[in-house]
Structure formats: structure tokens, C-alpha cells
Amino acid sequence: MRRKSVGRAALLGYLRAPRYEVLPTEDVEGLVVTHVPHEVTITITASPRRGMEATINLAERLSRQGYTVVPHLSARLIRDAMHLDEILASLKEIRVDDVFVIAGDAREPAGQFPDSVSLLEAMMRAGHGLRDIGVSGYPESHSFIDDDMTIQAMWDKRRIATYIVSNLCFDPRVIKKWVGRVRRRKVELPIHVGMAGVADPAKLLRVSTRIGIVDSARFLRGHSNWFLRTLQPGGYNPERFVSALLPDIAAPERKVAGLHVFTFNEIEPTERWRQQMLARAA
């Protein structure tokens, strides 16, 4: 009974203040303002086609609307130390103190930063002034990096980063095993578990196309399993996914800080799901 009560309390906490990842499209600001309450943190991806400016501009607008925002800093979209300084100055001006650092999907680096580690080190040299810096974790095998190397990379980044966001995964068993492995390797950074929200595959195709042809093709290659699962009867369901994580990830030693929901800009149905699940859990 105690495990169930701990799991239920953790579920309520995770659902009350999740992170929603959004794509910086023209209509996303209106969708967020219309449907998302301010207790939800909004993280904003960086698109090779639109550049870092689109991400920072959207962060500024949503911040003015009262949201806590976390822009993604894509190493391969930042040209050099001067460009990085401009971005950090913009974030300071709009009082953003939390960023998520990734290598990014650009085929070739725009300049000096081919990966997230090189950008993190440059941020340290620049005296970034940020409170929090997130980095990626990979519950499932990375396409070209060995599993142990991805966990080692988190260890290497621990002196700079303050939390980890797990990459999209649809198997709760894989998530739970991975969190255990990370902790056994003595990586103690808090983890936000990455999960898909509620998205219709046809709408997702349209959204990914609007990001740009190159981005769209890369997105589809990286998430083909997601399309297969959503199209199958009894496919992916976010409520089943979250429920299957508990009570394991609620254990204090797991240090799971919350849920990071990949909305694919299907913001209204994702928020409706969250509210319905909150009501049932309460």
C-alpha cells in the first residue's frame, strides 16, 4: 500500500508541473497561450531551417506571457563565441535562466561547435550566468554511440549540467532499467523522463513538413517506430506509459524530477489528456 501511495503522490506531482516541448512554428504561441496554464514549463526546440533566432524570439514572447521557458541551444547552429555571447545576453535580458543544450540536427556545424560538449565548455568560459543547464540522455541505443559511452558522456557533463532529459522512448521497462543504470554509474543529476504526448500521426506529418523538408526527413527517420506504434490497434497511450513507470521511478534514490512531454505541437489534446489524468489521479 505504501508503494502505491508513494507512486500516486509522485504521479500527481509529475502531472501538475510537467515540461512541454514545442516546435517554433508560426502558430505555436497562440496554441500555448490558449491551452496551457502557467505551471507548465515550455521548452522550445531549435530548427536547422529556422535557426537559433526563432527559438530565442519565441522564448522571449512566451516569457512575456508569463511562462517559464527553456530554449534549446543547438551547438551546430551557433557560429562562434561571439554568437554565443549574443544568445546569452538575449537570455539574460528576458530573464531566462534555464537552457537545454544539444548537439542539434544540422548536417554540418555552422561554426566552432560540432557537439554539445564543445558548446558547454564555451559556455563555461563565457561565464554563462544560467541557473540550470539540461543535457540529453538515451534510454534506447543511440544510432551511432555505444550505450556505455552515452552514460559516460553524462558523467563528463556533470560538472556543467544540472539535469538530464531522456530522449523519446516508448517502453517504460527500458526507461526504468536505464534510470537504474545511470544511478549505478554514479551519475546523480536529476532526470526528466521524456515521453510522447497525444498526437495524431497525420497531423504530426503536416507539422514536421512545416519545419522544413530536411528536418522532416530526419525527424521521420528518427521516429519511424513511433508512427508504427500509433497506427497499430492498442498502440502508444501516454496514460499507460506514465502508469507503467510507477512506482519504480518515484523511489527517492532514482531522482526523477518530472516528465518532459514531446507535444509535436499537438498542444490542446496533450493538455486535455493531462487534465483528465490529473482528475483521475486525484
C-alpha positions in Angstrom: 0.0 0.0 0.0 2.8 2.4 0.8 4.4 1.9 -2.6 1.0 2.7 -4.2 0.6 5.8 -2.2 4.1 7.0 -3.0 3.5 6.3 -6.7 0.2 8.2 -6.6 1.8 11.2 -4.9 4.6 11.2 -7.4 2.2 10.9 -10.3 0.3 14.0 -9.1 3.5 15.9 -8.7 4.7 15.0 -12.2 1.4 15.9 -13.8 1.0 19.2 -12.0 4.1 20.7 -13.4 5.5 18.9 -16.5 7.6 20.3 -19.3 6.0 20.6 -22.8 8.4 20.6 -25.7 7.2 22.7 -28.6 8.4 23.4 -32.1 8.9 27.1 -33.1 6.2 27.4 -35.8 4.2 30.5 -36.5 1.1 29.3 -34.7 2.6 27.7 -31.6 2.5 30.8 -29.4 -1.3 31.1 -29.8 -1.7 27.4 -29.1 0.3 27.6 -25.9 -1.4 30.8 -24.6 -4.9 29.4 -25.4 -4.5 26.0 -23.9 -1.6 25.8 -21.4 -1.6 27.1 -17.8 1.5 28.8 -16.4 2.5 25.9 -14.1 3.6 24.0 -17.3 7.2 24.8 -18.4 7.6 25.3 -22.1 10.8 24.1 -23.8 11.5 25.3 -27.3 13.4 23.2 -29.9 15.9 24.6 -32.3 15.4 24.1 -36.0 18.2 24.0 -38.6 16.0 25.7 -41.1 14.7 28.5 -38.8 17.9 29.0 -36.8 18.5 29.9 -33.2 16.8 33.3 -33.6 13.4 31.7 -34.0 13.9 29.8 -30.7 15.1 32.8 -28.8 12.3 35.0 -30.2 9.6 32.6 -29.2 11.2 32.2 -25.7 11.0 36.0 -25.3 7.3 36.2 -26.4 6.2 33.3 -24.2 8.3 34.6 -21.2 6.4 37.9 -21.6 3.2 35.9 -21.4 4.2 34.7 -18.0 5.6 31.2 -18.9 8.7 29.6 -17.6 10.6 28.9 -20.8 13.6 26.7 -21.6 15.1 27.3 -25.1 17.2 24.6 -26.7 20.7 25.7 -27.5 21.8 23.7 -30.6 25.6 23.5 -30.8 25.6 23.1 -34.6 23.5 26.2 -35.1 25.9 28.5 -33.1 28.7 30.0 -35.1 31.3 31.1 -32.6 32.0 32.6 -29.2 30.6 36.0 -30.3 27.3 34.4 -31.5 27.1 32.5 -28.2 27.7 35.8 -26.2 24.8 37.4 -28.2 22.5 34.5 -27.3 23.5 34.5 -23.6 23.0 38.3 -23.5 19.5 37.9 -25.0 18.6 35.2 -22.5 19.8 37.5 -19.6 17.7 40.4 -21.0 14.5 38.3 -21.0 15.4 36.7 -17.6 15.7 33.1 -18.9 18.0 31.1 -16.6 17.4 27.6 -17.8 18.5 26.1 -21.2 18.7 22.7 -22.8 22.0 22.0 -24.6 22.0 19.6 -27.5 24.3 18.9 -30.5 21.5 19.5 -32.9 20.3 18.0 -36.2 22.1 20.3 -38.6 24.0 18.2 -41.1 27.1 20.4 -40.8 28.1 22.7 -37.9 27.6 26.4 -38.5 31.0 27.1 -36.9 33.1 26.1 -33.9 30.7 23.8 -32.0 30.3 20.3 -33.5 28.8 18.8 -30.4 27.2 19.6 -27.0 30.4 19.2 -25.0 32.2 21.8 -27.0 29.3 24.2 -26.5 29.1 23.5 -22.8 32.8 24.2 -22.4 32.4 27.5 -24.3 29.5 28.5 -22.1 31.7 27.9 -19.0 34.4 30.1 -20.4 31.8 32.8 -21.2 30.5 32.8 -17.7 27.0 31.9 -18.8 25.2 33.1 -15.6 22.5 30.5 -16.0 20.9 28.7 -13.1 20.2 25.4 -14.9 21.6 23.6 -17.9 20.0 20.4 -19.2 21.6 17.7 -21.4 20.3 14.6 -23.2 20.2 11.0 -22.0 19.5 8.0 -24.2 17.4 5.2 -22.7 17.4 3.3 -26.0 20.6 2.7 -28.1 21.8 5.8 -29.9 22.1 5.4 -33.6 25.9 5.7 -33.6 27.1 6.0 -30.0 27.6 3.0 -27.7 25.2 2.9 -24.7 28.0 3.0 -22.1 29.5 6.0 -23.9 26.3 7.9 -23.7 26.2 7.4 -19.9 29.9 8.2 -19.7 29.1 11.5 -21.6 26.5 12.4 -18.9 29.2 11.8 -16.3 31.6 14.0 -18.2 29.0 16.8 -18.4 28.0 16.6 -14.7 30.3 19.5 -13.7 28.5 21.8 -16.2 24.9 20.4 -16.5 22.3 20.4 -13.7 19.8 17.9 -15.1 19.2 15.3 -17.7 16.2 14.9 -20.1 15.8 11.4 -21.5 15.3 11.1 -25.2 12.0 9.9 -26.6 11.2 6.3 -25.6 8.0 4.3 -25.8 8.9 1.4 -23.5 8.5 2.0 -19.7 10.6 -1.0 -18.9 13.5 0.4 -20.9 13.2 3.8 -19.1 13.2 2.1 -15.7 16.3 0.0 -16.5 18.1 2.9 -17.9 17.5 5.1 -14.9 18.9 2.3 -12.7 22.0 2.0 -14.9 22.6 5.8 -14.8 22.4 5.8 -11.0 24.7 2.7 -10.7 27.3 4.7 -12.8 27.1 7.4 -10.0 25.5 10.0 -12.3 23.4 11.8 -9.8 21.8 14.6 -11.9 18.0 14.8 -11.7 16.2 13.2 -14.6 13.2 14.4 -16.6 11.6 11.4 -18.3 11.0 12.1 -22.0 7.6 10.8 -23.3 5.3 11.5 -26.3 2.1 13.4 -25.7 -1.1 12.9 -27.6 -0.6 13.4 -31.4 -2.4 12.2 -34.5 0.1 10.8 -37.0 -1.4 12.6 -40.0 -1.2 16.0 -38.1 2.3 15.2 -37.0 3.4 14.7 -40.6 2.0 18.1 -41.5 3.8 19.8 -38.6 7.1 18.1 -39.4 6.7 19.2 -43.1 6.2 22.8 -42.0 9.5 22.7 -40.1 11.3 22.1 -43.4 12.0 19.2 -45.8 15.4 18.3 -44.4 14.2 18.5 -40.8 11.1 16.5 -41.7 13.0 13.7 -43.3 15.4 13.4 -40.4 12.6 13.5 -38.0 10.7 10.7 -39.7 13.9 8.6 -39.9 14.5 9.1 -36.2 10.9 8.3 -35.1 9.6 5.7 -37.5 8.8 3.3 -34.7 6.5 6.0 -33.2 4.4 6.1 -36.4 4.1 2.3 -36.5 3.0 2.1 -32.8 0.4 4.9 -33.1 -1.1 3.3 -36.2 -1.5 -0.1 -34.6 -4.6 -1.1 -32.6 -3.8 -0.6 -28.9 -0.7 1.4 -29.8 1.1 4.0 -27.7 -1.0 5.6 -25.0 0.5 8.3 -22.7 -1.6 7.3 -19.7 -0.5 3.7 -19.9 3.1 4.8 -20.3 3.1 7.0 -17.2 1.3 4.5 -15.1 3.7 1.7 -16.0 6.7 3.9 -14.8 5.3 3.9 -11.3 6.1 3.3 -8.5 9.6 2.5 -9.6 10.7 6.0 -10.7 9.1 7.5 -7.6 11.8 6.0 -5.4 13.8 8.9 -3.9 17.1 7.3 -5.0 16.0 7.4 -8.6 15.9 11.2 -8.5 13.3 11.6 -11.3 12.4 15.2 -11.3 9.5 15.2 -13.7 8.0 14.5 -17.1 9.3 16.1 -20.4 6.4 15.7 -22.9 7.2 15.9 -26.6 4.0 17.5 -27.8 4.8 17.8 -31.6 2.7 20.9 -31.3 -0.4 18.9 -30.6 -0.8 21.1 -27.5 -4.5 21.1 -27.0 -5.0 17.3 -26.9 -1.9 16.8 -24.8 -3.1 19.3 -22.2 -6.6 17.8 -22.3 -5.0 14.4 -21.5 -3.0 15.9 -18.7 -6.1 17.5 -17.1 -8.1 14.3 -17.4 -5.3 12.1 -15.9 -4.9 14.7 -13.1 -8.6 14.4 -12.3 -8.5 10.6 -12.2 -5.3 10.5 -10.1 -6.7 13.0 -7.6 
